[in-house]
């Protein structure tokens, strides 16, 4: 996959006008995201296994004597018995840990997708907004109409006042990736900027290359 990002900056163009800068290469380590998921999955399985083992001990699946043993050995038990603050502290720490895990889970469900884009603000006449899905749908339809493209997926993220256009384009190998990249930037992304009236709209383009290049049969 080829990942490029376009963050326009004023640059001289033919006729003395300014236009967006060329796309700058950028790499993204997909392995980092995958490793995060794998580690969390393994941690969840480990905790589940520990809970299942504890339940098995209580039910006597590992013998009838094991459930009757104290959780803490004698020296540790004596310390706990002599420290009335021990279990309340453990309880508070466990509650804080549970709240932290809940916050983390809720944070994972958050999305920075932009639903609506403000186009004009007028206290007297009202506000004008554009549905983000209408813009991204138009971009997808345009790019999917290019020769050499099998699929296109677009999205807007960030803030409504400062969005980022992300476009993932799957190629079929019939057209050079560089040629398609240029066409996407000069046409589809340029049209999106024009529709929003934002020539400085940053865009991120990902080109998904085919595993095997198909022959162009005409």
N, C-alpha and C positions, 0 to 999 in steps of 0.2 A: 504494500500500500504506500502510495506517495502522499505525504501530507504537506500542504503549503498554507501559508497564512498571508492574507492581504490586508495590510493596515495602511490605507492611503495616506500619502503625504504630498504636499504641493510639489509639483515637478513640472519643468517646462515641457510643453507639448507643441505639435505643429500648429502654427497660426498664433503662437504666443499665449494660448490658454493653458490652464493647469489641469492635470488629470491624476488619477491614482497611480501610486508607485507600483512597480512590478512585485509579484508575489515573492516572498522570502521563504526559503525552505525552513521547515521546522519538523523535528522528530518528536514523537510521543511514544514512551515506553509502555506498550500495552501489557507487557509482562508484569509491571508493577501493580496494575489493577487486578490482573489475574491472580498474582501472588497474594494480594490482600484478601481476595475472596477465598482462596484455598486455605490460608492460615485461619481465617475466621470459621470456615467450615470444620477444619480439624479441631479447633478449640471447642466448638459446639459439640462435636462428637465425643471429645474427651470428657467434657462435663456431663454429657448424657450418660456415658459409660460409668462415670463415678457415681452418679445418682442411682443408676440401675444396680450397681454393685452394693451400695448401701441398702437399697430396698431388698435385695436378695439376702443380705445378712439379717435384716430384721425379720424376714419371713422364714429364716432358718434353713435356707437352701444350702448353706455352707456348714451345717452342723447345728446341733441344739445348744452347744455351750457358748458359741461365739456371740449370740445376741445378748447373753447375760453378762458379758464382760463390760466393765466401765469404759466409757469413751476416752477418758483421760487416765493415765497411769497414776500411781499413788503420789509421787512428788508433785506432779503437775496438778493433780486433784487437790492436794493440800494447799497449794498456792492459790488456786481458784477459790477454795472454801474460805481462805483467810483474806480474800480481796473481794468485798461485795461489789466493787465497781467494775469487775472484770466483764461479766455478762452484759450489763447495760452498754459498756463501751463497744463490745462485739456487736450488739444489736444495732447501735447507731451507725457503726462502720458498715455493717451489712446493708442498712437502709440507704445510706449514702451511695454505696456501690450500686445498688439496684436503681436508684434514681439516675446515676450517671449512665448506666447501661440503657435505661429507657430514653434518656436524652440522645444518646448516640444512635439508637434505633430510629427515633423520630427524625434525626438529622439525615439519616440515609434515605429517608422517604421524600425529603425535600427535592424540589425541582426548580431550576432557575430558568425554566421556559418562560418566554414572554407570550402572553395571550393577546394583548392589544397594544397598538402603537399610537401614541398621540401625534396627530399631524398638525393641529392648530388649536390654540387656546385663546378664547375670546369671552371675557366675562359677560358681554352683552348678547352676542349671537350664539354662545354655547361652544362646546368643545367638539372637535372632529377627530375621530379615532379610526384606525384601520385594524381589522381582524388579522392577526399575525398568520393564521392558517390560510387566509386568502393569498397573502404574499408568497408564503412558502409553497403553496400549491401551484401558483403560477410559475415559480422558479423551477419546481420539479417537472411540470409539464413541458416547459421550454427545453430543459436539459435532456429529458427523455426523448425529445424529438430529434436530437442530434444523432447523426450516424456514428455508430461505434459505442453507443451508450445503451445498456440494458436496464439500468435502474438508477434513479436519483432520489435522494432523501434530503430535505432541507429543514432547518429549524432555526429559531431565534432564541437566544439566551441572554442572560444579563438583566439589565434594567430597560424599561420601556423607553426611557430618554437616551439610553446609550446601549443599544442592542448589538449583539454579535451574530452575524449570519454564518451558520455552519452548513456545509453542503458536502454530502457523501455521494460520489458518482462511481457506479460500477461499470467497468468497461468490458467489452467482449473481445478486444484484441484486434479488431479490424482496422482501427484508426490509431495513429501514433498518439501516445499519452500526452506528449508535449503539445501537439496540435489541438487536442481536445481541451487541455488545460487553458490554452490561450483563448479558445473560443468561449469557454465558460466564464472566464474573467472579463473578456471584452464585450460579451453579449449578455448572458444571464445575470451576472452580478451587476453589470452596469445598468441594466434595466431595473433591477431591484433598487439600486441607489437612486435612480431617476424617479421611480414611483414614490419613494419615501421623501424625496427632496433632500437626501443626505449623501452628497458625494464622498464624504469621509467615512461611510459605513464600513467597519472592518468585517472581513470575511475570511472564513477558514474552509479550505477545500481539501477533501480527501479523495484521492483516486484509487479505487480498488481494482487492481490489475488481475486479469484472469490467470489461472494456474498454467494453462497452455494457450498459446496464441493460436486462434483459429485462422485458417486460410480464407481469404476473401474470394469466394466463388461467385462469379458474375455470369 
